[in-house]
Amino acid sequence: MAREFLVVHGIVQGVGYRHFVWRTALKFGIRGFVRNAEDGSVEILADAEPDKLKKFTEDINVDFQNGPQVFSIEIQDQKLKDFEKRKFADFSIEE
């Protein structure tokens, strides 16, 4: 099992991006959450097998058909430490 904390920059707030990420997470069996950040980015904590996590990250990077274009996704290991003891049963949208 692998865990990543992702910060997504681009046009990702107010356009349904969190719901797009949630649907994609369900498709791959990802556990964790997605939420808006105060700086206009979107934060994602994702738990999954490494191959599923890689495919999930690729799918949420750009979705020209259903969602916005994403400019960049960065992995933030320092924020990951804040969640190392938290367990997730599923994937949710946090407010």
DSSP file (Angstrom, degrees, kcal/mol; ACC not computed):
  #  RESIDUE AA STRUCTURE BP1 BP2  ACC     N-H-->O    O-->H-N    N-H-->O    O-->H-N    TCO  KAPPA ALPHA  PHI   PSI    X-CA   Y-CA   Z-CA
    1    1 A M              0   0    0      0, 0.0     2,-0.3     0, 0.0    48,-0.2   0.000 360.0 360.0 360.0 138.5    0.0    0.0    0.0
    2    2 A A  E     -A   48   0A   0     46,-3.2    46,-2.3     2,-0.0     2,-0.4  -0.885 360.0-158.4-122.1 155.0    1.2    3.5   -0.9
    3    3 A R  E     +A   47   0A   0     -2,-0.3     2,-0.3    44,-0.2    44,-0.2  -1.000  11.3 178.1-135.6 134.2    0.1    6.9    0.3
    4    4 A E  E     -A   46   0A   0     42,-2.2    42,-2.7    -2,-0.4     2,-0.6  -0.987  22.4-147.5-134.8 146.8    0.6   10.3   -1.3
    5    5 A F  E     -A   45   0A   0     -2,-0.3    71,-2.9    40,-0.2     2,-0.4  -0.969  27.6-168.8-110.4 116.1   -0.5   13.8   -0.5
    6    6 A L  E     -AB  44  75A   0     38,-3.4    38,-2.8    -2,-0.6     2,-0.5  -0.839  16.1-159.8-110.5 141.5   -1.1   15.7   -3.8
    7    7 A V  E     -AB  43  74A   0     67,-2.6    67,-2.5    -2,-0.4     2,-0.5  -0.987  13.8-157.2-118.7 123.0   -1.6   19.4   -4.4
    8    8 A V  E     -AB  42  73A   0     34,-3.3    34,-2.0    -2,-0.5     2,-0.4  -0.876   7.3-167.2-107.0 125.1   -3.2   20.2   -7.7
    9    9 A H  E     + B   0  72A   0     63,-2.8    63,-1.8    -2,-0.5    62,-1.6  -0.854  43.8  59.0-111.1 145.9   -2.8   23.7   -9.2
   10   10 A G  E    S- B   0  70A   0     -2,-0.4     2,-1.5    60,-0.2     3,-0.2  -0.957 105.2 -22.3 139.6-155.5   -4.8   25.1  -12.1
   11   11 A I  S    S+     0   0    0     58,-1.0    30,-0.1    -2,-0.3    -2,-0.1  -0.690  87.1 128.4 -88.6  86.0   -8.4   25.9  -12.7
   12   12 A V        +     0   0    0     -2,-1.5     2,-0.4    28,-0.4     6,-0.3   0.412  42.3  78.1-127.0  -1.8   -9.6   23.4  -10.1
   13   13 A Q  S    S+     0   0    0     -3,-0.2    29,-0.0     1,-0.2    -1,-0.0  -0.939  99.1  12.4-115.4 137.5  -12.1   25.2   -7.8
   14   14 A G  S    S+     0   0    0     -2,-0.4    -1,-0.2    -3,-0.0    -2,-0.0   0.608 107.3  86.1  81.1  12.9  -15.7   26.0   -8.7
   15   15 A V  S    S-     0   0    0     -3,-0.2    -2,-0.1    53,-0.0    -4,-0.0   0.246 107.4 -97.7-128.4  10.5  -15.6   23.7  -11.8
   16   16 A G  S  > S+     0   0    0     -4,-0.1     4,-1.9    51,-0.1     5,-0.1   0.656  78.1 136.7  83.2  15.5  -16.5   20.3  -10.3
   17   17 A Y  H  >  +     0   0    0     -5,-0.3     4,-2.6     1,-0.2     5,-0.2   0.889  67.5  54.8 -66.2 -39.1  -12.9   19.1  -10.1
   18   18 A R  H  > S+     0   0    0     -6,-0.3     4,-2.5     1,-0.2    -1,-0.2   0.900 109.7  47.6 -61.8 -39.2  -13.4   17.6   -6.6
   19   19 A H  H  > S+     0   0    0      2,-0.2     4,-2.7     1,-0.2    -1,-0.2   0.878 110.3  52.4 -68.2 -36.7  -16.3   15.5   -7.8
   20   20 A F  H  X S+     0   0    0     -4,-1.9     4,-2.1     2,-0.2    -2,-0.2   0.922 111.3  46.6 -61.7 -44.4  -14.3   14.4  -10.8
   21   21 A V  H  X S+     0   0    0     -4,-2.6     4,-2.7     2,-0.2    -2,-0.2   0.909 111.4  52.3 -64.0 -42.5  -11.4   13.3   -8.5
   22   22 A W  H  X S+     0   0    0     -4,-2.5     4,-2.2     2,-0.2    -2,-0.2   0.931 110.6  46.7 -59.8 -47.7  -13.9   11.5   -6.2
   23   23 A R  H  X S+     0   0    0     -4,-2.7     4,-1.8     1,-0.2    -1,-0.2   0.899 113.4  49.2 -62.2 -40.1  -15.4    9.6   -9.2
   24   24 A T  H  X S+     0   0    0     -4,-2.1     4,-1.4     2,-0.2    -2,-0.2   0.893 109.1  52.6 -66.3 -40.0  -11.9    8.7  -10.4
   25   25 A A  H  X>S+     0   0    0     -4,-2.7     5,-2.7     1,-0.2     4,-0.8   0.904 108.2  50.7 -62.1 -41.9  -10.9    7.5   -6.9
   26   26 A L  H ><5S+     0   0    0     -4,-2.2     3,-0.7     1,-0.2    -1,-0.2   0.897 105.7  56.9 -62.2 -39.5  -13.9    5.2   -6.7
   27   27 A K  H 3<5S+     0   0    0     -4,-1.8    -1,-0.2     1,-0.2    -2,-0.2   0.856 115.8  35.6 -59.4 -37.1  -13.0    3.8  -10.1
   28   28 A F  H 3<5S-     0   0    0     -4,-1.4    -1,-0.2    -3,-0.2    -2,-0.2   0.408 111.7-113.3-100.3   1.2   -9.5    2.8   -8.9
   29   29 A G  T <<5 +     0   0    0     -4,-0.8     2,-0.2    -3,-0.7    -3,-0.2   0.845  56.1 167.4  70.7  33.3  -10.5    1.8   -5.3
   30   30 A I      < -     0   0    0     -5,-2.7     2,-0.3    -6,-0.2    -1,-0.2  -0.560  22.2-153.0 -79.6 143.3   -8.5    4.7   -3.8
   31   31 A R  E     +C   47   0A   0     16,-2.3    16,-3.2    -2,-0.2     2,-0.3  -0.890  51.9  58.6-112.7 150.0   -9.0    5.6   -0.1
   32   32 A G  E    S-Cd  46  91A   0     58,-2.5    60,-1.7    -2,-0.3     2,-0.3  -0.998  74.8 -77.2 139.3-141.2   -8.5    9.1    1.3
   33   33 A F  E     -Cd  45  92A   0     12,-1.9    12,-2.3    -2,-0.3     2,-0.3  -0.979  15.0-144.4-156.3 165.2  -10.0   12.5    0.6
   34   34 A V  E     +Cd  44  93A   0     58,-1.8    60,-2.9    -2,-0.3     2,-0.3  -0.988  28.1 164.8-131.5 142.6  -10.1   15.6   -1.7
   35   35 A R  E     -Cd  43  94A   0      8,-2.4     8,-3.0    -2,-0.3     2,-0.2  -0.993  38.0-104.2-154.9 155.0  -10.6   19.1   -0.5
   36   36 A N  E     -C   42   0A   0     58,-0.5     2,-0.3    -2,-0.3     6,-0.2  -0.580  34.2-144.3 -76.2 143.6  -10.2   22.7   -1.6
   37   37 A A    >   -     0   0    0      4,-2.7     3,-1.6    -2,-0.2    -1,-0.0  -0.758  21.7-115.4-105.3 157.9   -7.3   24.6   -0.2
   38   38 A E  T 3  S+     0   0    0     -2,-0.3    -1,-0.1     1,-0.3     4,-0.0   0.765 111.6  61.9 -63.7 -26.1   -7.3   28.3    0.8
   39   39 A D  T 3  S-     0   0    0      1,-0.1    -1,-0.3     2,-0.0     3,-0.1   0.389 123.0 -98.2 -84.4   5.2   -4.8   29.2   -1.9
   40   40 A G  S <  S+     0   0    0     -3,-1.6   -28,-0.4     1,-0.4   -30,-0.2   0.370  90.1 112.4  95.6  -4.7   -7.0   28.1   -4.8
   41   41 A S        -     0   0    0    -32,-0.1    -4,-2.7   -30,-0.1     2,-0.4  -0.339  64.9-121.7 -88.6 177.3   -5.4   24.6   -5.2
   42   42 A V  E     -AC   8  36A   0    -34,-2.0   -34,-3.3    -6,-0.2     2,-0.4  -0.985  19.5-149.3-122.0 135.1   -7.0   21.3   -4.4
   43   43 A E  E     -AC   7  35A   0     -8,-3.0    -8,-2.4    -2,-0.4     2,-0.4  -0.855  12.8-172.6-107.0 139.9   -5.4   18.8   -1.9
   44   44 A I  E     -AC   6  34A   0    -38,-2.8   -38,-3.4    -2,-0.4     2,-0.5  -0.996  13.1-165.7-133.9 129.0   -5.7   15.1   -2.2
   45   45 A L  E     -AC   5  33A   0    -12,-2.3   -12,-1.9    -2,-0.4     2,-0.4  -0.977  22.2-175.0-109.6 122.8   -4.7   12.4    0.2
   46   46 A A  E     -AC   4  32A   0    -42,-2.7   -42,-2.2    -2,-0.5     2,-0.4  -0.974  16.9-171.9-129.8 129.3   -4.7    9.0   -1.6
   47   47 A D  E     +AC   3  31A   0    -16,-3.2   -16,-2.3    -2,-0.4     2,-0.3  -0.969  34.8 114.5-113.8 129.1   -4.1    5.4   -0.3
   48   48 A A  E     -A    2   0A   0    -46,-2.3   -46,-3.2    -2,-0.4   -18,-0.1  -0.977  69.7 -63.0-173.5 172.5   -3.8    2.6   -2.8
   49   49 A E     >  -     0   0    0     -2,-0.3     4,-2.6   -48,-0.2     3,-0.4  -0.460  59.0-110.2 -63.3 146.1   -1.6    0.0   -4.3
   50   50 A P  H  > S+     0   0    0      0, 0.0     4,-2.0     0, 0.0     5,-0.1   0.840 116.4  50.2 -53.5 -39.8    1.3    1.7   -6.2
   51   51 A D  H  > S+     0   0    0      2,-0.2     4,-1.9     1,-0.2     5,-0.1   0.893 113.2  45.9 -68.6 -38.0    0.0    0.8   -9.7
   52   52 A K  H  > S+     0   0    0     -3,-0.4     4,-2.6     2,-0.2    -1,-0.2   0.878 111.2  53.1 -69.1 -37.8   -3.5    2.0   -9.0
   53   53 A L  H  X S+     0   0    0     -4,-2.6     4,-2.4     2,-0.2    -2,-0.2   0.890 108.5  50.2 -63.6 -39.6   -2.1    5.2   -7.4
   54   54 A K  H  X S+     0   0    0     -4,-2.0     4,-2.1    -5,-0.2    -2,-0.2   0.928 112.5  45.7 -64.4 -45.9   -0.1    5.9  -10.5
   55   55 A K  H  X S+     0   0    0     -4,-1.9     4,-2.4     2,-0.2    -2,-0.2   0.894 111.9  52.6 -64.9 -40.4   -3.1    5.4  -12.8
   56   56 A F  H  X S+     0   0    0     -4,-2.6     4,-2.2     2,-0.2    -2,-0.2   0.936 109.6  48.3 -58.8 -48.2   -5.3    7.6  -10.6
   57   57 A T  H  X S+     0   0    0     -4,-2.4     4,-0.8     1,-0.2    -1,-0.2   0.887 111.6  50.1 -62.6 -39.9   -2.7   10.4  -10.7
   58   58 A E  H >X S+     0   0    0     -4,-2.1     4,-0.8     1,-0.2     3,-0.5   0.916 111.2  49.2 -63.1 -43.0   -2.5   10.2  -14.5
   59   59 A D  H 3< S+     0   0    0     -4,-2.4    -2,-0.2     1,-0.2    -1,-0.2   0.844 112.2  46.3 -68.8 -34.2   -6.3   10.3  -14.8
   60   60 A I  H 3< S+     0   0    0     -4,-2.2    -1,-0.2     1,-0.2     3,-0.2   0.582  95.4  79.3 -84.8  -7.6   -6.8   13.3  -12.6
   61   61 A N  H << S-     0   0    0     -4,-0.8     9,-0.7    -3,-0.5     2,-0.4   0.955 112.1  -2.7 -65.8 -50.4   -3.9   15.2  -14.3
   62   62 A V  B  <  +E   69   0B   0     -4,-0.8     2,-0.4    -3,-0.2    -1,-0.3  -0.976  57.1 177.2-144.6 129.7   -5.9   16.3  -17.3
   63   63 A D     >  +     0   0    0      5,-1.0     4,-1.9    -2,-0.4    -4,-0.0  -0.785   4.9 172.8-130.2  88.6   -9.5   15.5  -18.3
   64   64 A F  T  4 S+     0   0    0     -2,-0.4    -1,-0.1     1,-0.2     5,-0.1   0.793  77.4  50.4 -67.7 -28.1  -10.3   17.3  -21.4
   65   65 A Q  T  4 S+     0   0    0      1,-0.1    -1,-0.2     3,-0.1    -2,-0.0   0.913 129.4   8.4 -77.3 -44.2  -13.7   15.5  -21.9
   66   66 A N  T  4 S+     0   0    0      2,-0.1    -2,-0.2   -46,-0.0    -1,-0.1   0.621 121.2  29.3-118.0 -17.1  -15.2   16.1  -18.4
   67   67 A G  S  < S-     0   0    0     -4,-1.9   -51,-0.1     1,-0.1   -55,-0.1  -0.669  83.3 -69.1-137.6-171.8  -13.1   18.4  -16.3
   68   68 A P        -     0   0    0      0, 0.0    -5,-1.0     0, 0.0     2,-0.4  -0.286  51.3 -98.1 -78.9 164.5  -10.8   21.3  -16.3
   69   69 A Q  B     -E   62   0B   0     -7,-0.2   -58,-1.0    -5,-0.1     2,-0.4  -0.712  37.5-143.8 -80.2 134.3   -7.2   21.3  -17.5
   70   70 A V  E     -B   10   0A   0     -9,-0.7   -60,-0.2    -2,-0.4     3,-0.1  -0.851   9.0-160.6-101.4 134.2   -4.8   20.9  -14.7
   71   71 A F  E     -     0   0A   0    -62,-1.6     2,-0.3    -2,-0.4   -61,-0.2   0.862  67.7 -12.7 -84.7 -37.4   -1.5   22.8  -14.8
   72   72 A S  E     -B    9   0A   0    -63,-1.8   -63,-2.8   -11,-0.1     2,-0.4  -0.977  45.7-153.7-163.5 150.4    0.5   20.7  -12.3
   73   73 A I  E     -B    8   0A   0     -2,-0.3     2,-0.4   -65,-0.2   -65,-0.2  -0.996  21.0-170.9-124.5 124.1    0.3   18.1   -9.6
   74   74 A E  E     -B    7   0A   0    -67,-2.5   -67,-2.6    -2,-0.4     2,-0.5  -0.922  20.2-132.5-117.5 144.1    2.9   18.1   -6.9
   75   75 A I  E     -B    6   0A   0     -2,-0.4     2,-0.7   -69,-0.2   -69,-0.2  -0.809  18.9-162.6 -90.6 127.5    3.6   15.5   -4.2
   76   76 A Q     >  +     0   0    0    -71,-2.9     4,-1.2    -2,-0.5     3,-0.4  -0.844  13.0 178.4-117.2  95.6    4.1   17.1   -0.8
   77   77 A D  H  > S+     0   0    0     -2,-0.7     4,-1.1     1,-0.2    -1,-0.2   0.815  78.7  62.0 -64.8 -31.9    5.7   14.7    1.6
   78   78 A Q  H  4 S+     0   0    0      1,-0.2     4,-0.4     2,-0.2     3,-0.3   0.877 105.9  45.7 -66.4 -35.6    5.8   17.2    4.5
   79   79 A K  H >4 S+     0   0    0     -3,-0.4     3,-1.1     1,-0.2     4,-0.4   0.793 102.0  67.5 -74.3 -27.1    2.0   17.4    4.5
   80   80 A L  H >< S+     0   0    0     -4,-1.2     3,-1.7     1,-0.3    -1,-0.2   0.851  90.1  63.7 -59.2 -35.2    1.7   13.6    4.3
   81   81 A K  G >< S+     0   0    0     -4,-1.1     3,-1.0    -3,-0.3    -1,-0.3   0.785  91.1  65.3 -61.6 -28.3    3.2   13.4    7.8
   82   82 A D  G <  S+     0   0    0     -3,-1.1    -1,-0.3    -4,-0.4    -2,-0.2   0.691 110.4  37.2 -66.5 -17.0    0.2   15.2    9.2
   83   83 A F  G X  S+     0   0    0     -3,-1.7     3,-1.1    -4,-0.4    -1,-0.2   0.227  77.7 114.0-119.2  12.1   -2.0   12.2    8.2
   84   84 A E  T <  S+     0   0    0     -3,-1.0    -1,-0.1     1,-0.3    -2,-0.1   0.762  85.3  40.2 -63.6 -24.5    0.3    9.2    8.9
   85   85 A K  T 3  S+     0   0    0     -4,-0.2     2,-0.3    -3,-0.1    -1,-0.3   0.545  92.4 102.9 -98.1  -7.8   -1.9    7.8   11.7
   86   86 A R    <   -     0   0    0     -3,-1.1     2,-0.3     1,-0.0    -3,-0.0  -0.603  57.7-154.6 -81.2 133.0   -5.2    8.5   10.0
   87   87 A K        -     0   0    0     -2,-0.3     2,-0.4   -55,-0.0    -2,-0.1  -0.809   2.9-154.4-106.4 146.8   -7.0    5.5    8.5
   88   88 A F        -     0   0    0     -2,-0.3     3,-0.1     1,-0.1   -55,-0.0  -0.982  16.9-173.6-126.4 131.2   -9.5    5.8    5.6
   89   89 A A  S    S-     0   0    0     -2,-0.4     2,-0.2   -57,-0.1    -1,-0.1   0.713  78.0 -12.5 -89.1 -24.8  -12.3    3.3    4.8
   90   90 A D  S    S-     0   0    0    -58,-0.1   -58,-2.5     0, 0.0     2,-0.4  -0.769  82.7 -78.3-153.8-165.1  -13.2    5.0    1.6
   91   91 A F  E     +d   32   0A   0    -60,-0.3     2,-0.3    -2,-0.2   -58,-0.2  -0.947  48.5 177.5-114.5 133.0  -12.7    8.2   -0.4
   92   92 A S  E     -d   33   0A   0    -60,-1.7   -58,-1.8    -2,-0.4     2,-0.6  -0.883  33.7-119.6-133.7 162.2  -14.6   11.4    0.5
   93   93 A I  E     -d   34   0A   0     -2,-0.3     2,-0.4   -60,-0.2   -58,-0.2  -0.920  34.0-155.9 -98.6 118.4  -14.9   15.0   -0.4
   94   94 A E  E      d   35   0A   0    -60,-2.9   -58,-0.5    -2,-0.6   -61,-0.0  -0.760 360.0 360.0 -97.5 142.5  -14.0   17.2    2.6
   95   95 A E              0   0    0     -2,-0.4    -1,-0.1   -60,-0.1   -60,-0.1   0.436 360.0 360.0 -89.7 360.0  -15.3   20.7    3.0
